[in-house]
Amino acid sequence: MRKILVIGSGKSASSLLKYLLDKSGTENLFITVGDLNLNTAKKLIGNNKNAKAILLDIFDATSRTNAIKEADIVVSMLPARFHIEVAKDCVLLGKHMVTASYVSPEMQALDADAKAKGLVLMNEIGVDPGIDHMSAMQVLDRIRNNGGKIILFESFTGGLVAPESDNNLWNYKFTWNPRNVVTAGQGSTAKFLQEGTYKYIPYHRLFRRTEFLDIDGYGRFEAYANRDSLKYQNVYGLDHVKTLYRGTMRRVGFSRAWNIFVILGMTDDSYTMDDSENMSYRDFINAFLTYSPFDSVELKLRHALKIDQDDIVWDKLTELDIFNAEKKVGLKKATPAQILQKILMDSWTLDEHDKDMIVMYHKFGYEKDGKKHQIDANMVVLGEDQTYTAMAKTVGLPVAMATLAILNKKITTPGVQIPITKEVYEPILKELETFGVTFREEEIPYLGYNPLNN
């Protein structure tokens, strides 16, 4: 049997493993799932005769290399920073590898050795990055093949709560890593290209520069800029494009309210707060406000940020119970960002029956025969339950499909790569459609850039 090693059985592994297990009989596969949490791994594979769970500590070089040595291909579902040790072993031992994470400099450094051994090290093949690459390149290649010249490309993705589970004023719940939500945009200035001009948005202004997007059946969304929209300019073949913008989607109104935390400094992750474990939620808010022997914390906050009592932003803040004097932070030597995350998790953790939603939106502007044209494409995927979430589906399925395609020698180009070639994106996008992961395209009059970003 052909042996697949999957390292990690976290939230995104459910749909990945179900796909591989469903194919195991016809494709002659045996899947080994390695994790420090054996119970989680065993639960996902059930009693399938073509799979087993093993205890695997990736920091134990002996057990890691022994497991990799037995496999024909390795899928790493570990946190991104841990992929590199697995990748080094895969190159050393002559094994293909697939991950959903961004290509790190350390991973890219393995490219020459991987090519020399004819190995495929496929990265960025989840949802974002992943489906965004494949769906964008499919349309970009089609436009260019038909004689069009790309002048605009905008791309947006959001992990959100499904409409039927949307029951708070923020229209948001954590569907993935809460820490990434709290620290989003920090550490660098957002950079993009607008009508031939380089634009920059510093972190303290990021959440007040948004673009509106409408999706039929799902209403209006807003998007704020990613850190570096130009990262894939050359990779996508967009060196001469006039507008290039990538962003993160939320429901309208989220960013204006979130900006309150940014202004106050509550998303800062660069220092720890004294006596944080004994601090109440109210103490935490008060720590960022001026001292007054008379005014309440609520009054000081409203005055400092000029928030009216009838402003929906105020209702959003109070909904989070941030003024509670009884609830304790309970975290030692915590950063403001860690404390804010703790508070938000009280309100934004998905309930047992909640469902999540992945939304993706692309805009393509191009010139052909002297005329300007625009194509808008969007994708909405809803989760089934807490195991087979939309996030797990859109991350895990492309990973699994690429893994099987490499085994079946349908993807053969060696080296460290991302899914931007027809060899990769065409069959995977076609198969994703059978799982309900589809894009709706619409030709519309060319609108050009959004004036909100001017």
C-alpha positions in Angstrom: 0.0 0.0 0.0 1.1 3.6 -0.5 1.8 5.2 2.8 0.8 8.7 3.8 2.0 10.3 7.0 -0.1 13.1 8.3 1.6 15.0 11.2 -1.0 16.9 13.3 -4.7 16.2 13.9 -5.9 19.7 14.8 -9.0 21.5 13.7 -8.1 21.7 10.0 -7.3 17.9 9.7 -10.9 16.6 9.8 -11.8 17.1 6.1 -8.3 16.2 5.0 -8.4 12.8 6.8 -12.0 12.1 5.7 -11.0 12.6 2.1 -8.0 10.4 2.3 -9.8 7.7 4.3 -12.7 7.7 1.8 -10.2 7.2 -1.0 -8.0 4.7 0.8 -9.7 1.6 -0.6 -9.7 2.6 -4.3 -6.4 4.4 -4.2 -4.5 1.7 -2.1 -3.6 4.1 0.7 -2.6 3.6 4.3 -2.7 6.7 6.4 -0.7 7.2 9.6 -1.7 10.1 11.8 1.0 11.3 14.1 0.2 13.6 17.0 1.0 14.2 20.7 -2.7 13.8 21.4 -3.5 10.3 20.4 -7.2 10.6 21.4 -7.8 13.4 18.8 -6.1 11.4 16.1 -8.0 8.2 16.9 -11.3 10.0 16.9 -10.7 11.4 13.4 -9.7 8.0 11.8 -12.3 5.9 13.7 -12.1 2.2 13.0 -10.8 2.5 9.4 -8.6 -0.5 8.7 -6.5 1.6 6.4 -5.3 4.0 9.1 -3.6 4.2 12.4 -2.7 6.8 15.0 0.8 7.0 16.5 2.3 9.1 19.3 4.6 11.6 17.5 6.7 14.3 19.1 8.2 16.3 16.2 10.9 17.6 18.6 12.1 14.0 19.1 14.4 13.6 16.0 14.5 9.8 16.2 10.7 9.2 16.3 10.2 11.9 13.7 12.7 10.5 11.2 11.5 7.0 11.8 7.9 8.0 11.0 8.9 10.0 7.9 11.2 7.1 6.7 8.1 4.8 6.5 6.0 7.1 4.4 5.8 7.8 0.6 4.6 11.3 1.2 4.3 13.6 4.3 1.5 16.1 5.1 2.4 18.6 7.8 -0.6 20.1 9.6 1.6 21.5 12.3 1.9 25.2 13.2 3.9 26.9 10.4 7.0 27.4 12.5 7.4 23.7 12.9 7.3 22.7 9.2 11.0 23.2 8.6 12.3 20.3 10.6 9.9 18.0 8.9 10.8 19.4 5.5 14.6 18.9 6.1 14.0 15.3 7.0 11.8 14.8 3.9 14.5 16.1 1.6 17.2 14.0 3.4 15.0 10.9 3.2 13.7 11.5 -0.3 10.0 12.1 0.5 7.5 14.5 -1.0 5.8 17.0 1.4 2.6 19.1 1.5 1.7 22.0 3.8 -1.0 24.7 3.8 1.4 27.3 5.3 3.2 30.2 3.7 6.7 29.5 2.3 9.2 30.6 4.8 12.8 31.6 3.9 14.0 28.4 5.5 11.6 26.4 3.4 12.6 28.2 0.2 16.3 27.4 1.0 15.5 23.7 0.4 14.4 24.3 -3.2 17.6 23.4 -4.9 18.1 20.1 -2.9 14.4 19.2 -3.5 14.8 19.7 -7.3 18.0 17.7 -7.3 16.1 14.8 -5.8 13.0 15.2 -7.9 10.9 16.0 -4.8 7.7 18.1 -4.6 7.5 20.4 -1.6 4.0 21.9 -2.0 3.1 24.8 0.2 0.3 27.4 0.5 -2.4 25.0 -0.7 -5.1 25.6 2.0 -7.6 28.3 1.6 -5.8 31.6 2.1 -3.1 30.9 1.0 -4.3 28.2 -1.4 -7.7 28.5 -3.0 -7.0 32.2 -3.4 -3.9 31.4 -5.5 -5.6 28.7 -7.6 -8.9 30.6 -8.3 -7.0 33.8 -9.1 -4.5 32.2 -11.4 -7.2 30.3 -13.3 -9.0 33.6 -14.2 -5.8 35.6 -14.8 -4.4 32.9 -17.1 -7.7 32.8 -19.0 -7.8 36.5 -19.5 -4.3 36.6 -20.7 -4.7 33.6 -23.0 -7.7 35.4 -24.6 -5.6 38.5 -25.3 -6.5 40.6 -22.3 -4.1 42.8 -20.3 -4.6 42.8 -16.5 -4.8 46.3 -15.0 -6.5 45.5 -11.7 -6.5 42.7 -9.2 -8.1 42.7 -5.8 -8.5 39.7 -3.5 -10.2 39.3 -0.2 -10.9 36.4 2.2 -12.6 36.2 5.6 -13.2 33.4 8.1 -16.6 34.4 9.7 -19.5 33.0 11.5 -22.3 31.6 9.4 -25.5 33.7 9.1 -27.6 31.3 11.2 -25.1 31.5 14.0 -24.5 35.2 13.8 -26.0 36.4 17.0 -23.8 39.1 18.4 -23.5 42.8 17.6 -20.0 42.4 16.2 -21.3 39.8 13.6 -18.1 37.8 14.4 -16.8 34.8 16.3 -13.5 33.1 16.3 -13.4 30.5 13.6 -9.6 30.0 13.7 -6.6 31.1 15.7 -7.8 34.0 18.1 -4.3 35.3 18.5 -4.0 36.0 14.8 -7.2 38.0 14.9 -6.0 40.1 17.9 -2.6 40.8 16.5 -3.6 41.2 12.8 -1.8 44.0 11.0 0.8 44.6 13.6 4.5 44.9 13.0 4.4 46.5 9.6 2.6 49.0 7.4 0.1 47.7 4.9 1.4 48.3 1.3 -0.6 48.1 -1.9 -0.8 49.6 -5.4 -3.7 51.9 -6.4 -4.0 53.2 -10.0 -0.2 53.1 -10.5 0.5 54.7 -7.1 2.1 53.0 -4.1 -0.1 53.3 -1.0 0.7 52.7 2.6 -1.5 52.4 5.7 0.2 52.3 9.1 -1.3 50.0 11.7 -3.0 52.8 13.7 -5.1 53.7 10.6 -5.6 50.2 9.2 -9.1 49.6 10.5 -10.4 53.0 9.3 -9.5 52.4 5.7 -11.9 49.8 4.5 -13.5 48.8 1.2 -17.1 47.6 0.9 -18.0 44.4 -0.9 -21.5 42.9 -1.7 -22.2 39.2 -2.2 -25.6 38.1 -3.4 -27.5 36.3 -0.7 -25.0 37.2 2.0 -25.2 41.0 2.1 -22.4 43.6 2.6 -18.9 43.1 3.9 -16.0 45.3 4.6 -12.3 44.6 4.0 -9.1 46.0 5.5 -5.7 45.8 3.8 -3.3 42.9 4.3 0.3 43.8 5.3 1.9 43.4 1.9 -0.4 43.2 -1.1 2.5 43.2 -3.4 4.0 39.9 -2.2 2.6 37.9 -5.1 2.9 40.6 -7.8 5.7 38.9 -9.6 4.5 35.4 -8.8 1.1 36.2 -10.4 2.7 37.8 -13.4 1.3 41.3 -12.5 4.4 43.4 -12.7 2.7 46.0 -14.9 -0.7 46.0 -13.1 -2.0 49.4 -12.0 -4.0 48.3 -8.9 -3.1 45.4 -6.7 -4.8 45.0 -3.3 -5.3 42.1 -0.9 -7.4 42.3 2.2 -9.3 40.5 5.0 -13.1 40.5 5.1 -15.4 41.3 8.1 -19.0 42.3 8.4 -19.6 46.1 8.1 -19.0 47.9 11.3 -16.5 45.5 12.8 -13.4 47.5 11.9 -14.7 50.8 13.4 -15.4 49.1 16.7 -12.1 47.2 16.6 -10.2 50.4 16.1 -11.2 51.3 19.7 -8.9 48.6 21.0 -6.1 49.7 18.6 -6.3 53.3 19.7 -6.2 52.4 23.4 -3.2 50.0 22.9 -5.0 46.8 23.9 -3.8 44.8 20.9 -0.1 45.5 21.8 1.8 42.2 22.2 5.3 43.8 22.9 5.2 44.1 26.7 3.7 42.4 29.8 1.4 44.1 32.3 2.2 44.0 36.0 0.0 41.9 38.3 -2.1 40.9 35.3 -3.4 37.7 37.0 -5.2 39.7 39.7 -6.5 42.3 37.3 -10.3 42.4 36.6 -11.6 43.1 33.1 -12.6 46.6 34.3 -9.1 47.1 35.7 -7.6 46.2 32.3 -9.7 48.8 30.5 -9.0 51.4 33.2 -5.3 50.9 32.9 -5.3 52.6 29.5 -7.4 55.6 30.6 -6.5 58.8 32.4 -6.9 58.9 36.2 -9.9 60.6 37.7 -11.2 60.4 41.3 -14.7 61.1 40.1 -15.5 59.8 36.7 -16.4 56.1 36.0 -14.4 53.9 33.7 -17.3 54.0 31.2 -17.5 57.8 31.3 -13.7 58.2 30.8 -13.7 55.8 27.8 -16.6 57.5 26.2 -15.1 60.9 26.7 -11.6 59.8 25.5 -12.9 58.3 22.3 -15.9 60.6 21.8 -18.4 57.7 21.8 -22.0 58.7 22.2 -24.2 56.6 24.4 -26.5 55.8 21.5 -23.6 54.8 19.2 -23.7 51.1 18.2 -20.0 50.9 19.0 -20.8 51.5 22.6 -23.3 48.7 22.6 -20.6 46.4 21.0 -18.2 47.2 23.8 -20.6 46.6 26.6 -21.7 43.3 25.0 -18.2 42.0 25.6 -18.6 42.5 29.4 -15.3 44.5 29.4 -16.4 46.6 32.4 -17.0 43.7 34.7 -15.2 44.3 38.0 -15.6 40.6 39.2 -14.2 38.7 36.3 -10.4 38.2 36.7 -7.9 38.0 33.8 -6.1 35.2 35.5 -3.0 35.3 33.3 0.4 35.9 34.7 2.8 38.3 33.0 0.3 38.7 30.1 0.6 41.2 27.3 -2.4 43.5 26.5 -3.1 41.4 23.4 -3.2 38.2 25.4 -5.6 39.8 27.9 -7.8 41.1 25.2 -7.9 37.7 23.6 -9.0 36.1 26.9 -11.8 38.6 27.2 -13.0 38.2 23.6 -13.0 34.4 23.9 -15.7 34.6 26.5 -18.0 36.1 23.9 -16.7 35.0 20.5 -16.0 31.3 21.0 -18.3 29.2 18.8 -21.1 27.4 20.6 -21.5 23.7 20.2 -24.1 24.1 17.4 -22.6 27.2 15.7 -21.3 27.0 12.1 -18.6 29.0 10.5 -18.3 30.5 7.0 -15.4 31.2 4.6 -16.0 34.1 2.1 -13.6 34.9 -0.7 -13.9 37.7 -3.3 -11.8 38.5 -6.3 -11.9 41.5 -8.7 -10.2 41.3 -12.1 -9.9 44.4 -14.3 -8.4 44.1 -17.8 -8.1 45.8 -21.2 -8.9 44.1 -24.5 -9.4 45.6 -27.9 -9.2 49.1 -26.5 -12.0 48.5 -23.9 -11.9 48.0 -20.2 -13.7 45.0 -18.6 -14.2 43.6 -15.1 -14.9 40.2 -13.7 -16.0 39.8 -10.0 -15.8 36.3 -8.6 -16.9 35.1 -5.1 -17.0 31.9 -3.1 -19.0 31.2 0.1 -18.5 27.9 2.0 -20.6 27.1 5.1 -19.4 24.6 7.8 -21.4 21.5 8.6 -20.7 21.3 12.3 -17.8 21.8 14.8 -15.8 19.0 13.3 -16.3 19.5 9.6 -16.1 23.3 9.6 -15.8 25.5 6.5 -12.3 26.3 7.6 -11.4 22.6 7.8 -13.0 21.9 4.5 -11.3 24.7 2.5 -7.9 24.1 4.1 -8.0 20.3 4.3 -9.5 19.3 0.9 -6.9 21.1 -1.3 -4.1 19.7 0.9 -5.5 16.2 0.5 -6.1 16.5 -3.2 -2.6 17.8 -3.8 -1.2 14.9 -1.8 -3.0 12.3 -3.8 -2.1 14.1 -7.1 1.6 14.0 -6.2 1.3 10.3 -5.3 -0.4 9.6 -8.6 2.3 11.6 -10.5 -0.2 14.2 -11.8 1.8 16.9 -10.1 5.4 16.3 -10.9 7.2 19.6 -11.1 9.9 19.4 -8.4 11.0 21.9 -5.8 9.5 24.3 -3.3 6.3 25.6 -4.9 2.9 27.1 -4.4 -0.2 26.2 -6.5 -0.1 28.7 -9.3 0.4 26.5 -12.3 -2.3 24.9 -14.4 -0.9 21.5 -13.6 -1.9 22.1 -10.0 -4.9 24.4 -10.0 -7.0 23.0 -12.8 -7.7 19.5 -11.5 -8.0 20.6 -7.8 -10.5 23.4 -8.5 -12.5 21.1 -10.7 -12.6 18.5 -7.9 -13.4 21.1 -5.2 -16.6 21.9 -7.1 -17.8 18.4 -6.4 -17.5 19.3 -2.7 -19.5 22.5 -3.0 -16.4 24.8 -3.1 -17.3 26.8 -6.2 -16.9 30.4 -7.5 -19.6 32.5 -9.0 -18.2 34.8 -11.7 -19.9 37.8 -13.1 -18.9 40.2 -15.9 -19.7 43.8 -14.9 -18.9 47.2 -16.2 -15.4 48.3 -15.3 -15.5 50.2 -12.0 -11.8 50.7 -11.4 -10.4 51.5 -8.0 -12.5 52.0 -4.9 -12.4 55.7 -3.9 -12.2 54.8 -0.2 -8.6 53.7 -0.8 -7.6 56.7 -2.8 
